[in-house]
Amino acid sequence: MTDVLVFHSVYGCRPAERAIAERLRGLGHRVVVPDLFDGRTAATVDEGFAIHDAVGWPLILERAAAAAADMPPETVLAGVAMGAGVAATLWERRPAAAGILLLHGVGPLPEAPRPGTPLQLHLAEPDDYEDEGFVRAWLATATGRGVSVEAFRYPGAGHYFLDASLPDHDAAAAALAGERVVALLARLDGA
C-alpha cells in the first residue's frame, strides 16, 4: 500500500479528483484528497482563479501542509493543474516523498531533491497553460538535480483532459494517464 496525497485543481475538490482517489483506493492505496478551498468549487477557470485569489496562496499551502502532517514522510505527492504547483511546493518540505505525480502542470523544484525521486509529469501537447520552452527547461533542471523523470505528453488533448465534466476531456488520454499513474504506484509499492 502506498500513501498518496492528491491536491485538486483551481476548480476545487470535484468529482475528477475524487475519482482518481477512488480508483487508487480500489487498488489498496491510502489516498487523501484535501479540500484546499473549504468546499468552494468553480464552474469555470475564471471562477476558480477568483476562489484561489480569495483564499490566497499562503492559506492554500497551509491547508496542504496540514493535510500532509498526519501522513508518513514517504507519502506520494500528487497534484492536478494548480494542485501540481501545491504538490511541487510541498515537496521541498517533504524530501522523503516516495514519488511526485504532476498532472496538468508543473511547480517549483526543490534545490536538492532526494536523488532518484520518481516523478511523473502528464501534460497535454500543446498545453495552453504551460509554455513549451519553460517545460523543456523545467524537465532539464529536474533531471539535472537527480530526479528520475517520466514525462508524458498527450497530443491533441486539452489542458485538463482527466475531468469528464470539462470540454478539455479526452477519454483516451485520461485512461492512458491513469494506467501510467497506477504503474508508478505499483512500482513504488513493490520497492
N, C-alpha and C positions, 0 to 999 in steps of 0.2 A: 504494500500500500504506500502510495506517495501522497504527501500533503501538498495541496495546491491552493493558492490564493488567486482569485480571478477578479481583477478590477474592471469595472464597467466603463463604457464609452460616455461621451458627453450627452448622450440621450438619457442617461441614468440607468439604474438597475432594471433591466427589462427582460422579457422572455428569452431573448437571444443568449444573454449571459447565463440565465438560469438553465437553459437547455444544455449549454456547454457543461455546466456543473452536474446536471443530472446524468448526462452521458458518462462523465468521468466517475461519478459515484457508482453508477451501474457496473463499472469495471473494478470497483473495490477501492477507489481512491477517496481520501478525505478532502472535500472541497468546500471552501468558504468563499462566498461572494458578498463582500461588504457593500452596503449601500452608502456611498460617499456623498450622495445628495439628500439623504434623510427623507427618502420616499418620493422625492420630486422626479418626474420624468418629462421628457420632451417629445413632441411630435415632429420637430424639425431641428436641423443643426443649429439654426439661429436661436431657437428656444433653448436648446441645450447649452449654447455658449452664454446665454443670459442667466441660466441657472448656475453654470460654472462660475461666472463673474460674481453673482450674488453670494454664493457660498465662499468663494475665494480659494485660490491655490493653496495657501498655507493650511486652511482648515481641511481641505481635501486630503492633503498629505498627512495631517494629524490623524484624521479618521482612518487612513490606510495603515499608518503605523500602529494605531490602537488595535485594529483588526489583526495585525501581524503579531502583536505582543504575546498572545497565548499560543502561537503556532511554533513548531520546532524550528530551530535556526536553518535547517536544510530545506524548508518549505520552498516549493517551486513558486516563483512569482510570475503571474500571467496577467496580461492586460490587453484590453480591446480598445483600439484607437486612443482616445485620451487616457484610458487605463494603461496603455503601453507606457506612456510617459510616467504614470504613477508607479508602475512596477519597476521601471528603469531607475527612477529616482530612489525608490525604497531599496533597491539592490545595493547601493553604496552603504547603507546602514546594516544590510544583512548579507555580508560577503560569503557566508556558508551556504547560501541558496543552492540547492541541488541543480537547478536549471532556471532558465528565463524563457518565457513564451511571450512574444510580442506579435499581436495580431492587429493589422491595420495601422501600425505606427511604430515609431522609434522614440527613444528618450535618451537622457544623458547616460554616458558610460562611466562606470567607476574608474578612477585613476589607476587603481591597481586591483583589478578583479582577481579572484582565485583562478590560477592557471587551469585551463581546460574546462571552465564552466560551460556547460552546454547551453546554447542559445538558439532558439528557432525564431526566425523572422518571417512573417507571412504578409505580403503586400500585393495589392493589385498592381498591374502593369499596363499602362502607367497609372499612377495614383495621384489624384487631384490634390491631395494634402501633403504629399512628400516629394520634394524636389529630387530628381534623379541624381544630380551631381552630389547633393548632400547625402543621399542614401549610399552611394558608392564610397564616399569619404568615410561615412559612419561605419560601414562594413570593414573597410580597410583598417580603421582605428581599432575596432573591436578585435579583429584578427591579430593586429599588431600588439595588442595588450594580452594576448594569450587566450582569448575566448574561443571556444570551439563552436563556430558559427555554421548554421544551416540556414541559408536564405532561400526562401521560396517565393517566386513571383507567379501571379495568376493573370496571364494576358487576357485583356478584354473584360475582366471582372470590374465591378465598381468598388470604390474605396471600402465600403463596409459590406462586403459580399456575404458575410455569415448570417446577417439578420434577414430572415424571410419576410419581415414586415416592411422592409425598405426597398426603394427602387434599385439600389445597388446590388441587391441579392443576386447571387449566381450559385445555383444549386450544385453544379459540378465542382466549382472551386471550393465551396463550403465543405462538401463531402471529402474532397482531397485534403484540405487543410485539417479537417477532423481526424482523418486517418493518420496524418503525419504527427499530429499532437499526441494521439494515442500511442503511436510507435515510440515517440520520445519518452513518454511516461513509462512505458513498458521497459525500455532500456534502463531508465533510472531506477525503477522498482527492482530490477534484477541486479543492479550494481551493488 
